[in-house]
Amino acid sequence: MAAETARCGWSTSAPEYVRYHDEEWGTPFRGDDALFERLTLEAFQSGLSWITILRKRPAFRTAFAGFEIDAVAEFTADDEERLMADAAIVRNRAKIRAAVGNARAAQRLPEGLSELLWSFAPTGPRTRPASLADVPATSPESVAMAKELKRRGFVFVGPTTAYALMQATGMVDDHVADCFRANP
């Protein structure tokens, strides 16, 4: 029998988590629309389990026009009602309004969303977490990112949400030391 692959402990409770951990979480990527999707989904996750969002992500992508910033920025009150009636996504009016408002705020960024978000990625060596207990919920960089996003008109982007975004998009690498994805 083959030995089981060592993974971060949070990622082993569901097949979706395993796939997300192994193929996506912590992998650096850029792109305004791609990062807008992640920012939006992290905001929708607030107060919920990430597995809920992960399982609904295909429906979110359909409902939110593939998370194309320009398309979401054009959403109207009719779109808001359509989304509130869509049982395949999380129906939270404040979060839906935040997604639309954040798309409009992203349009106003002269440097683009990707460039702005990545400007907060820590530089220099970081201590790899030995266990899940060592993984922080926020960082000085996520606090600064959230503050700047709010200054620029974004909502539902507190320091914890910003840090989760940083982890998910590879701005920080919080794979625990014995995880197969931990970079040397």
JOURMO-V72891 format. One record per residue. N is the residue number from 0. RES is the residue in three letters. BURIAL is 1 if it has 9 or more other ideal C-beta (glycine too) atoms within 8 Angstrom, else 0. D_FIRST is the distance of its C-alpha to the first C-alpha in Angstrom with 2 decimals. Layout:
N RES BURIAL D_FIRST
N RES BURIAL D_FIRST
//
This chain:
0 MET 0 0.00
1 ALA 0 3.82
2 ALA 0 6.54
3 GLU 0 9.00
4 THR 0 12.18
5 ALA 0 15.12
6 ARG 1 17.97
7 CYS 1 21.40
8 GLY 0 21.29
9 TRP 0 23.68
10 SER 1 21.51
11 THR 0 18.64
12 SER 0 20.69
13 ALA 0 21.16
14 PRO 0 19.87
15 GLU 1 23.27
16 TYR 1 22.88
17 VAL 1 19.55
18 ARG 1 21.25
19 TYR 1 24.45
20 HIS 1 22.93
21 ASP 1 20.86
22 GLU 0 23.69
23 GLU 1 26.90
24 TRP 0 27.45
25 GLY 1 28.96
26 THR 0 29.49
27 PRO 0 33.17
28 PHE 0 35.26
29 ARG 0 38.94
30 GLY 0 41.33
31 ASP 1 43.85
32 ASP 1 42.63
33 ALA 1 38.93
34 LEU 1 39.79
35 PHE 1 42.19
36 GLU 1 39.40
37 ARG 1 37.30
38 LEU 1 40.38
39 THR 1 41.27
40 LEU 1 37.86
41 GLU 1 37.64
42 ALA 1 41.11
43 PHE 1 40.15
44 GLN 1 37.18
45 SER 1 39.62
46 GLY 0 39.46
47 LEU 1 36.48
48 SER 0 32.71
49 TRP 0 31.35
50 ILE 1 29.05
51 THR 1 32.33
52 ILE 1 33.61
53 LEU 1 30.43
54 ARG 0 30.38
55 LYS 1 34.09
56 ARG 1 34.08
57 PRO 0 34.62
58 ALA 1 37.57
59 PHE 1 38.88
60 ARG 1 38.85
61 THR 0 40.89
62 ALA 1 43.22
63 PHE 1 43.89
64 ALA 0 44.61
65 GLY 0 41.47
66 PHE 1 42.57
67 GLU 0 45.21
68 ILE 1 47.48
69 ASP 0 50.70
70 ALA 1 49.84
71 VAL 1 48.87
72 ALA 1 51.99
73 GLU 0 54.07
74 PHE 1 52.76
75 THR 0 55.63
76 ALA 0 56.28
77 ASP 0 55.47
78 ASP 1 52.01
79 GLU 1 51.57
80 GLU 0 52.46
81 ARG 1 50.11
82 LEU 1 47.24
83 MET 1 48.27
84 ALA 0 48.08
85 ASP 1 44.61
86 ALA 0 42.18
87 ALA 0 39.21
88 ILE 1 39.78
89 VAL 1 40.70
90 ARG 1 44.41
91 ASN 0 46.00
92 ARG 0 49.42
93 ALA 0 49.52
94 LYS 1 46.20
95 ILE 1 47.30
96 ARG 1 50.60
97 ALA 1 48.82
98 ALA 1 46.76
99 VAL 1 49.98
100 GLY 1 51.88
101 ASN 1 49.14
102 ALA 1 49.21
103 ARG 1 52.95
104 ALA 1 52.54
105 ALA 1 50.05
106 GLN 1 52.66
107 ARG 0 55.11
108 LEU 1 52.98
109 PRO 0 54.71
110 GLU 0 51.67
111 GLY 0 49.20
112 LEU 1 46.49
113 SER 1 43.76
114 GLU 1 46.07
115 LEU 1 47.18
116 LEU 1 43.73
117 TRP 1 42.34
118 SER 0 45.45
119 PHE 1 43.96
120 ALA 1 40.65
121 PRO 1 40.62
122 THR 0 41.28
123 GLY 0 40.34
124 PRO 0 37.43
125 ARG 0 35.79
126 THR 0 33.75
127 ARG 1 30.14
128 PRO 1 29.32
129 ALA 0 27.14
130 SER 0 26.23
131 LEU 1 27.30
132 ALA 0 30.31
133 ASP 0 31.52
134 VAL 0 31.62
135 PRO 0 35.26
136 ALA 0 36.67
137 THR 1 39.51
138 SER 1 40.79
139 PRO 0 44.28
140 GLU 1 43.44
141 SER 1 42.38
142 VAL 1 45.55
143 ALA 1 47.60
144 MET 1 45.89
145 ALA 1 46.55
146 LYS 0 50.13
147 GLU 1 50.79
148 LEU 1 49.31
149 LYS 1 51.50
150 ARG 0 54.46
151 ARG 1 53.93
152 GLY 1 53.89
153 PHE 1 50.22
154 VAL 0 49.29
155 PHE 1 46.16
156 VAL 1 44.96
157 GLY 0 44.93
158 PRO 1 43.19
159 THR 1 39.96
160 THR 1 39.76
161 ALA 1 40.63
162 TYR 1 37.90
163 ALA 1 35.26
164 LEU 1 36.59
165 MET 1 36.38
166 GLN 1 32.71
167 ALA 1 31.81
168 THR 1 33.73
169 GLY 1 32.69
170 MET 1 36.03
171 VAL 1 34.13
172 ASP 1 30.54
173 ASP 1 29.26
174 HIS 1 25.53
175 VAL 1 24.73
176 ALA 0 24.17
177 ASP 0 20.40
178 CYS 1 19.83
179 PHE 0 18.50
180 ARG 1 21.78
181 ALA 1 24.02
182 ASN 0 26.39
183 PRO 0 27.15
//
